[in-house]
Amino acid sequence: MTMSEAARETSCDWTVTGMDCGSCATKIKDAVARLPGVSGVEVGIMSERLRLTLDEAQTGKDRIEKTVRALGYEIAPRTASAKKEFVLPGVLPAADQTGAHPDDDHATHDHAGHDHGSMAASTKQDESSHGSPGHIHDDPADRAKRWFQTAKGRLVIFTALLLAAAWIIEYLAPEIGKWAFVAACLIGVAPVAQRAFAALRMGQPFTIESLMTIAAIGALFINAAEEAALVVFLFAVGEVLEGVAAGKARDGIRALANLVPKTAQLVTGETTREVPAASLSIGQTVLVRPGDRIPADGEITEGTSGVDESPVTGESVPKTRGPGESVFAGSINTEAALRVKVTKGPEDNTIARIIRLVEEAEEARAPTERFIDRFSRWYMPAIVAVAALVVLVPPLAFGQPWDTWVYRGLALLLIGCPCALVISVPASIASAMSTGARRGLLMKGGAVIEAAAKVDVVTFDKTGTLTHGRPQVTDVVPFGATTEAELLAVAAGVEMGSSHPLAIAILNKAKDAGVTALSSQDAKALMGKGVVATVGGAPAWVASPRYAMEHGGLDGLGLRQATIFEEDGKTAVAVFREKTPLGLIAMRDEPRADAKDAVRQLTAMGVTSVILTGDNPRTASAIAGSLGLKFEADMLPEDKLAYIREIGSKGGVMMIGDGINDAPALKQASVGVAMGSGTDVALETADAAILRDRVTDIPATIRLSRAAMANIRQNVTIALGLKAVFLVTSVLGLTGLWIAILADTGATVLVTLNALRLLRFNPERES
């Protein structure tokens, strides 16, 4: 390539709406890549993004857009401002969003008010490809609507009503009912045929759309309008479900932006003023008040406070940060006011990087092709070719009667119609999803079930997944004549009114023990070392063992006991009065009661378990040792992503998480599973969700997925086996058209009944 040719090439970036599944991305990528001067084509389904390198001397941007629209999708250029404000498709700029709650607890964000409206930039709809009410892809204007309010939903409802009316009319007047079935079939297949024709013009003759079109038209030709209409209806239902699932997943990715507050308190001289967080630049200083989220990545210049970094690192206990230390955007300031110098712009802060990691994980992960689409690559061409030979060869080569062989050819097309196959796979998937939903196991579609069945490694985030996500008091050790009740009464008095997780653990322990906290006043934080307050008329401290040693609140024996607690992965605090040690309280984020049994079940199923956590190695080692699994500690989102990418190259990997920091890893894994107590974003970004907060539901999910895939293999064998037998008998003239219809319908009934067996399957029962 010459220097002048390289200079002509530009990187182009578009938002493409309407993609529902992997075949959509493949279709767009193949069509665009065929154009001259196009290279490096990347299509992201969840990010709704098309990126490529273009030589505009050979192909203009308008031709790219026209090609995409011809396939039935909407396309609009991504504006340059999208990077500065990090605006995702369907998300308003940060200064204009509503519904953010910067002072909410990190695990319970309320996104109800978040605006997921249509794109700010969109192009006018192409009338030739979008004007039809039967347009099958998502319209940007449909994003805020329920499924039944969208164009696809209305098409499904209208077709269902036509089918119901046709069955009633056929019962009363059969000659009229037939035309109702024909109408239902034609209305439903029209947009599918349009897409099949567009794909054909782009050099893709055997897509799932062409398969469905040939099957429906073939069925109409042999007077099987009822069956044709039913198959088209079921296909449309599948498209609606795919669109709903894709929209939910995209909403989850967009909601990541809500973690960064919309506004910040910019320090200018001796005053502060409120400015949009998206306008902050490197070098500026912001004031972060207690309870506020930090608006940018930066360095503390003044103040010391506990900082809850769980949205970023997954660390279960806030860390004390002071001058010179770095803090992350989206973290929560829990104790005292901080002044933070901005070190990274809005487009490069921690949350922005996590969003990019989610997108990159989604784009790098090969989308699972639907089984029928894969099968149709050779199945439909073969069936069409055989049917054509059956119709043409005997009359032309051997002088056989045309009527006989056209009849046999049409019977062949009917048997070749993938009715049983089209129904069998979604029937099994629907039954499995229904069984799972009744037990709190949610999986977002067949691709997730297929991937879960192949999992051989499960990686767990620790905090809130294997553990409860809340520190609990494990040991209360009074010294000397002090009783346990007296120790808790003093400690609770010092911590009264604090929202720190360790304080809450102590207060809960006192409440459970029936101990009333002593009255207190003048509580004061000790720069991250503890808390002092006047309790019962005299000063009392709850502080770190090191601080207590320095101030006469702990002796050598007590320090050794605190060290033992810490080696067990516990957090120890000393309670003392002036020069008088009262005792130690140890806390730990305990494993869930069923975590050990879940690991045992996974091991029995041949699945390896690993903990990935942002906690320190001592805590991770203590938890992992008690459960009998491996661990990786001190992991940031980038580390988790890299680890899963590495082991994912060797086989199927499932990631279990509950926080925002898990989002990139959840997307990178073959299957990402969110625990029910996790954040909204984790639940929406993940491929599956466990609603009951039971770790044993993880092996149950894998067990259900494996059963579903076994059921699908059985259905495919039934459908293809019957077709193979009757294809031969139809060509030989041993079976007529009515037998062909019976064979096809019989196969459909058999695979449906087999799929319904999954409704009685109990995934919690170990086999």
N, C-alpha and C positions, 0 to 999 in steps of 0.2 A: 504494500500500500504506500503510495506517495504521500509526501507532506501535505500537498494540496487536497488529496482525497480525505486524509484524516481530519483536516481542518473543516471540511464540509460536514462531517458527522457531528450530530448533536444528541445529547441525552434528552429524551422526552418522557414525560410523566403524566398519566391520565387517571381519573377516577372512572371506573366502569361499574355501573349498577345493574343488578339483575342476575348476577351469578349465584347459583344455588348449590352447585356440587362440583366435584373434580372434573367431570366431563365438560362443564361450561368453560372452565379455565383452559382445558386441553383444546377445545374447539377454537377459542379465541387465539390461543398461542399458535396453533397450526395455521390458521387462516392468515394471521398477520405476518408470520415468519416467511410465508411464500412470496410476499411482496418484495420487489427489488430494492436494495439499499437498506433493508431492515436486518438488524442483528441484535443479539443479547436480549431477547424477549423474555420478560419475567412477568407472570400473572399471579397476584395474590387474591385468593377468594375472600378471606375475612377482612383484609385491608382494602378490598375493592380497588386494587391498584394494577395498572398496566405500565410497565417501564420497558424502554427499549432504546437502542441507538439507531439513529435514522440519518441517512444521506438524502437530504431534501432535494438534491438535484435529480434523484431517481424517483423518489416517492414523497409526496407532500403529506403534511399532517392531516389535511382534510381527507385524503384517501384512506389513511388509517382509521379515522373516525367513521367514514362511510362504510368501511369493511365491517367494523364492529357493530354498527347499527344494523347492517344487513343481516347479521346473525341473530338479531332480536334483542340487543342490549343497548343501554344508554351510556354515553361516554362524554366526559367533560374534562378539559385540562385542569391540572392541579396548579393553583396559583402560587406565586413565589412567597406570598405572606403565610402560606401554610406552614413553612418551616419556622419562620420567626415566632409564630404563636402556637406552633405545633397543633394545628387544627386537623383533626381526623375527619374523614367523610361523615357528614351528618352531624358534626359537632360545631356549635357556634364558637367564635373566638372567646378566649377566656374571660375577657371583660364583659361579654354579653351573656354568658351562661347564667342560668338560674338553678337554684336548688342545691348549691354547694354548702357544705356545713363544715367550715374549717375547724370548729371546736368539737366536733363529734368524736366519740371513741373510735379508734381505728378498726375495731372488729365489727362495728354496727353502723356503717355509713348508710345514710338515707339518700337514695338517688331518685326519689320519687319525682322531684322537680326538675331533674336534669333534662335538658332539651335535646331530643334525638330527632330533630326535625329534618327536613329535606336539605340538600346541599345548597350552600349559598351561591355556588356557581354551577349552573347547569345549562345545557344547550337545549335549543328547541327540539321537540320531538320530531323525528323523521316520520312523516305521514305514511310513507310507503311501507314502513316496517312496524309502526307503533299505533297506527290509527285504529286498528281493529280492536274491538272490545275483547277479543279472545287472546290478546297478547299474553304469552305465558310467563314472562319474566317479571320480576319485581319492578314496579314503577317507583321512582324516588318519592312521589307524592303519597305512596301507599305505606310509608314507613311508620306513620303514627296511627295507622288503622289496625283494627282487629282483622284476623285472617279472612273472615266472611265479608269484610267491607272492601277487600282488594279485588282487582280485576280477576286474578286467578281464583279467589274464593267464590266470587259471583258466578264464574264459569262452572265451577264444580257444583255449586248449589243448583244452578239452572239445569245442568245436565242431569243431576240426580232427580230433580222434579220431573224432567222429561221422561226419565226412565220409569219413575213411579207411575206417571200418567199413562205411559205406553203399556205397562203391564195391566193396568186397569182397563184401558181401552181394548187391548188385545183379548182380555177375558170376555168383554161385552161384544166387541166387534173385531174379530181377528184381522180382517182385511184393512181396517183403518190403523190398528195398532202397529202393524209392520212399518208404516211410514213414520210413526212417531219414533220408533227405534232408529230408523234411517236418519231422521233429523237430529236426534241426540248424538249419533255417531259422527255425522258430518260437522255439526257445530263443535264438538269436542276435538275432532281430528284436524280441523282447519288450521289452527295456529301451529299444531305439531307438524303438519305437512308443509306449512310455510317455512318453518325452521329447517325441515329436511331438505327442501328445495334450495334454500340459501346455502346450507352446508354442501350440497351437491355442486353448486356453482363455485364453491371455494375448494373443490377437490376432495370432499369428504363424503363419499356416497353411502357408506354403511354406518351411520350413526344410530343411536337408539331411536331418534325421531323417524328415520327412514324405516327402521324395523317396525315401529308402531303403525306408520302410514300404510306400508304394504300389507301388514296383517289386517288392518281395519278394512281397507279397500277390497282385499281378497275375500274377506268374510262377507262383505256386502254383495259381491258378485255371485256368491253361491247362496244368497238369501239367508245368511246368518247374521242379520242386522242386530238382533238382540245381543248376541255374544260380542259383536264388534263394539256396540255402544257400551257394554259393561267393561270391556277391556280398556277402552279410551277413558272412561270415567275413573277407573282405578289408577290409571297412569296420571291423570290430572290430580287426583287426591295425593299421590306421592309427590308431585311437584309442589303442591301447597305445603305439605309437611316439611319438605326440604327448605322451602323459602322461609317458613317460620323459624326453623332451627338455625338457619344461617343468619337471620335477622337478630335472634337472641344472642348468638355468639358475638356478632358485631357490636351490639349494645354493650356487652361486657367489656370489650376492648376499649370502646369510647369512654366508658365510665372510669377508666384509669385516670383520665385527665382531671377528674374531680378531687383527686387526692391533694393536689397543689391548690392552696387558697387562691381566690380570685384577686384579692387585694393584699397589699403589704404596707407596713408603717415605715416609710422612708425617712431616715434621719438626715436633716439638713441643718447644720449648725447646732443650735440648742433646741430646735423644735422638730416635730415630726409631722408628716402629712401622709394621708392615705393615697396610694397610687395603685394602678393595676399591676399585679405580680408579673404579668407578661412583659411589662415595660422595663423591668429591672435590668441593669447592665453591670458588668464586672467592675468591682471597685466601690460600688455604692454600699452604704450601711443601712440595715433595717433593724427595727426594734421588734422583738418577738416576746409577747406577753405570756404569762403562765396560762396554759390551756390552748394556746394558739398553735397552729401548724406552721412549721418553718417554710417560708415561701420560695427559698432558693438554696442550692448547694452553697455553703460558705464556711467561713472560719469565725469562731467566737472571738470578739475583741473585748467584751466586757460582760461580766456576770458568770455565775456557776449555777447549774441546774441539772436536774435529771431530764434526760431526753429519751423518749420512747421511740426507738428505731425499728420497732417490729414491722411497720409497713415495708421496710427496705431489707432488713437483715433477718427478721424472724426471731430476734433475741427476745426472750420472754420477760426479762426484767429491764426497766429503764437504766441507762448508763449515765453516770455523772460526767458532764462535759464542762470544761472551763476555758479560759482564755488560751488561744493558740490551737485549740482542737477543732477538727472539722465536724460539720453536721450536714445531714442530707435533707433535701427538699422533701416535704411530705411527712417528716418526723414530727412528733408532738412534744412541745415544751411543757413539762409537767409541774415545775416548782417555782422558779424565779425568772424575772425578766432578763432577757439576753439581748446583746447587740451583736449582730452578725454581719460580717463583711462578705458581700457576694463574690464568689470565686468562679462561678459558671453561669452562663446565660440561660434563659428559659428553655431554649431549644436543646441544651445539653445537660439539664439537671437530671437527677436520679430517676424521677418518674418518667421523664421524656425518654431516657435510655431504656427503661423497662418496657415502655410502649414499643420502641423500636425493636427490642429483643423479641417481644411477642410477635411482631410482624415478620421478623426474619425467621423465627422458628416456624411460623406458619408457611412461609414461602419455601423454606428449605425442605420441608416435609412433603414427600410425594403423596398427593391425594389418592386415596383408595378408589379405584374405578368401580363403578357398580358392576355386579356380576353379569347382569344381562347385557350391558354395553360391551363388556369384554367378549362374552360369548358370541355376540352378534357379528363380531369382526369376521368370523368364518361361517357361522351358522346360517345367517340370512342369505349371503351370496350363494351358498351351496344349495339352500332350499329353492331360491328363485331360479337358479340354473337348472336344477333337476326338474322343477315344474315346467320350465320352458321346454326342456328336452322331451318331457313326457307329452306335452301338447303338440310339438312340432315334428319330432322324428318319426313316429309311427305313420301319421298321414302322409308326410312328404317322402319318406324313404320306402315305406312298405304299402302305401295306398290304403291304409286303414281309415275308417270313418272318422271325420273330424269331431262329431258330436261325442262319440265315446271317449276320445282322448282329451278333449277339452274338459269333459266331465271329470275324468280321472285327474287331470292337472289341477282343477279347482279343488278337488278333494285333497290332493297333495298339499296345496297351499293352506287349506284349512287345518290339516294335521300339522303342517309346518308352522302355523300361527303359534306364537309363543305364549298362548293364553295361560297354560298351566305354569310355565316358567315365570311369567310376569306376576302371577298371583302367588306362587309358592314362596319366593324369597321374602316379599313384604309380609306375607301371612305369618311366616315363622318369626320375622323380626317383630311384627306387631304383637304376637303372642308373648314373646320373650320380654318385650318392653312392658306389656301389661302385667305380667307376672312380677317383674322387678318393681314396677311402680307401687304395687300393693304392699311391697316390703320395704319401700323407701329407697330402692335402687333405681336411679334415673340414668338412662343412657341416651345420648342424642343421636340416634339413628343406627342404621345397619353397619355403616363403616366402623363405628365405635365398637359394636358387638364383635365384628370380625377381628378387629385389632386386639380386643381384650382376650379373645380366645387364644391368641398366639403369644401372650405375655409369658416371659420366663424370668423377668426381674421386676420386683416392685420396690420403688424408692419412696420413703416416707419423709416428709417434713416432720420435725419433732413436735414443736410447740403447737398445741391446739389440734394435733392430729393423733399422734401416739400418746400425747399427754393432754391434759384438760385445758392448758393455756392459762392457768391461774395458779400462782404459788399457793401452797397450803402448808400450815405448820405441821412439821413431822415430829419435832422433839421440843420439850420444855424442860430445861435442866436448872432447878433452883440451887443456889449456893447457901451453905450455912443453915441458919434457922429460918430462912425465907421459905414459905410454902409455894406450891405451884400457883394457887389462887392469888396469893399476894403478888407474885411475879407478873402474872397476866393482868392484874388490876392496874399496876403501875405502868406496864408497857402499853396497855390500851388507853390509859389516860394521856400518855405522851403522844400517842398516834391519833387521838380523837380528832376527827374533822379532816384528816389527810386522805387524799385519793390515790396515794402511791400504792402499787400492787402489794408490796411487802406490808404496808400499814393495814391494808384491807385484810390481808391474811391473818395478822395478829388480832384485829378487831373481831373477825369471824371466829377465831379460835376462842377468844374470851366469851363471846356470845354463846357458842356451842357448849362451853364448860359452865355456863350459868354464872359467870363472873361479871360483876358490875364495875365498869371503869371508874377510877378515881377522878374527881373533878380536877380540871387543869386549866391553866391560862398561860399566856405569854409564850406559846409554842414558837420555836424558831429553828429553821434548817441550819445545819452546820456545814455549809459548803460541800454537800455531797457525802459527808462523813456520818451523818446521823441527824437526830432531832433532840432538842432539849426543851423542856417545859417545866413550869412550876406545878407539881402534882402533890396534892395533899399538903400544901403550904411549904414545900421544899423542892429544890431542883431535882429533876430526874432525867436520865438520858437513855435513848435507844440508839446505839451507834455501832459502827463496825468494830470488830475485835481489836484491830490495830489502834484505833482511836481510844478505845477503852483502856488498853494497856498503857498508853501514853498519859492517861489522866487518872490512873489508879482505880479504874473500874473493872479490871480483870487481872488475875494473877497468872503465873506460868502454867499451872494446872488447867485453868480455864482456857488459856490460849491453845494448849495442846488438844483440848476437847473440841474447840472451834475448828482447828486444823483437820481433825478427823471428820467433822461434819462436811467440810469443804471437799475433802478427798472423796466423800460419798456423793458429790455433786449437789450438795445443799448450800444454801445461803444462810450464814449464821450472823446473828446480831446479839450484842451484849446489852443487858439492862442493868443500870447502876445508879446509885445516888452518890453524893459527894464522898469520894474515897471509899465507897462501900459497894462491892459487887453484889448484885442480887441474883443474877443467873444468865443463862443463854437460851435463846429461842432459835431453832433451826427450821428453815422452810425449803420446800422443793416443789417444783411443778411435777406432780406425780403422774405415772403412766395410767392410761385408762385401764379399767379392770379387765377388759377382754383383749388387751393388746398382745399379751403373751400367747393366748390361745389362737389369735389370728395368725401370728408368726408361725406357730406350730402347724396350723392348717395349710398355710402357704408352702411350708417346707414339705409337707406330705404330698402336696400337689406338684412337687418338682419346681417350685418357684423360689428364687433367692430374694431375700429381703435386706435392704440397706437404709440407714437413717442418713438424711442430708439435712444439716441444721446450721443455723447461724450462731448457735450457742457455743460456749467455750468447750474445749476437749474434755475437761473433767466432768462437766454435767452430761455431755453426750456419752462419754464412756460409761458413766453410772447407769444411765437409762438403757443403753445398748446392752450392757452386761446383764442387766436384770431380765431383759427380753430375749437374749440369745441371738443377736444379729449384729451385722457390721455397722460402722458409722463413718461419716465424714463430717468434721466440725469446722467452725469459723468460715462458713460458705456464704458468699454474697450471691445475688441472683445470677451474675455472670458465671460464677463457679458451678452452681447447680446446673445451669444450662449446658456448660461445657462437659460436665460429668455425664449428663443424660445423653448428650449427643454422642459421646464416646462409646458408652455401653449400648446405646441404641443402634449403633452400626453393626453390632454382633447379634442382635435379636430384638424381640419385642420387649418394651419397657413401659411400665405403668408408674406414673407419679401421683402421690397422694399429698395434697396440701390444703391449706385453709386461708392463706393470706395473700395480699397483693404481691409480696415478694416472691411468691410461688408462680405467678402468672407466666413468666417466660418458660419455666421448666414444665409447667402443665401443658403448654402448647407444643414444646419440643418433643415431649414423650409420645410414644405410640398412642397411649391413652392417658389423659390427664383427669384425675378424679378429685373433686372438691368435697371436703367434709361439710356437713350441714351447718355447723356452727361457724363456718368461715365467712369471709366477706362476700358481699354481692358480686364483686368483680371476679373472685375466685370461682364462685358458682357458675357465673355466666361464661367465663373464659374456658373453663374445663369442658372435657368431652362427656363427663359423667359426674354424678353427685350422689353422695351418701347422706340421706336426710336424717338418719336416726343416730348419728354420731357413734356408731358401733364399728370398731375396727374389724370385727369378724365379718362385716358386710363386704369387705374387700375380697376375701376368698369366695364369698357367695357370688359376687359380681362376676368373677372369672369363671366360676362353676356354671353360672347361668349362660354366659357367653359361649362356653364350650358346648353346652347342651344345645343351644340355638344353632351353632354351626353344624353340629352333627345332624340336627333336624333338617337343615337346609340341604346338606348332602343327600339325605334320604329323599327329600322332595325332588331334587334334580334327577336322581336316579329313576324315581317313579315316572316323572314327566318325560324324560328322554327315552326311557325304556319302552313305554307305551307307544310313543311316537315312532320309534324305530320299527316296532312290530307292525304298526298299521301303515307306515310309509311303504313297506314292502308289500303288504297285502293289497293296498290301494293300487299300486303300480301294476300288480298282477291281476287286478280286477276281482280279487276274492272278496273284497269288502266294498260296499257302495258309499254314497255320500252320507246317508243317515248313520252308518256305522262310524264314519269319520267324525261326524259331529258328536256321536256318543263317546268315542274314544277320547276326543279332546275334552269334552265336558266331564267325562269320567276321571280323566287325569286331574282336572281342576278340583273335582270333589275330593279325590283321594289325598292330594297334597294339602288341601285345606284342612281336612280332618286330621291329618298327621301333624300339621302345624298347631292345631288346637290342643294337642296333647301337652304342649308346653305350658298351657294355662294351669295344669295340675302339677307342674314340676316345682319341687321345693329346693331352691338353691342353698338353703341353710343346712340341709342334710348332707353329711359327708358320705361319699360313696366308697 
